[in-house]
Amino acid sequence: MNCIFCKIIAGEIPAGKVAETENFLAFRDINPVAPAHILVVPKKHMEKPGELALLDGDILKELFKLFQDIAEKEGIAESGFRTLVNTGPDSGQEVKHLHFHIIGGRKLGKIG
């Protein structure tokens, strides 16, 4: 597979690893938009958030706990952070591997 995130997960491409669980890997975004900008990717290749519905509930709990653990480790849990997922070309998704952005460390603009 020619997926850059799958290659990072396999250790073929180095990344600034922040955290890792059995099912997810978190690493720093190479083009951060804020002081804290971490990507969280499932180790199993998926392209759309709807595919998460096929996973066991404990894996989803693992994902949301990881979001909180990263926010605490990065010092943004209290001040606030944004968790964002882009889906498809109209959203700006550049890598066709499901990934979540955890963004914080400064005041972020409102959405909507």
LINDANOR-V647733 format. One record per run of one state. SS is the DSSP state (H for helix, E for strand, L for the rest). FROM is the first residue (numbers start at 1). LEN is the number of residues. Records with the same first field share a line. If there is no record, write none. Layout:
SS=FROM-LEN + FROM-LEN
//
This chain:
L=1-3 + 10-7 + 21-3 + 29-7 + 43-6 + 55-2 + 75-6 + 85-4 + 92-7 + 105-8
H=4-6 + 49-6 + 57-18 + 89-3
E=17-4 + 24-5 + 36-7 + 81-4 + 99-6
//
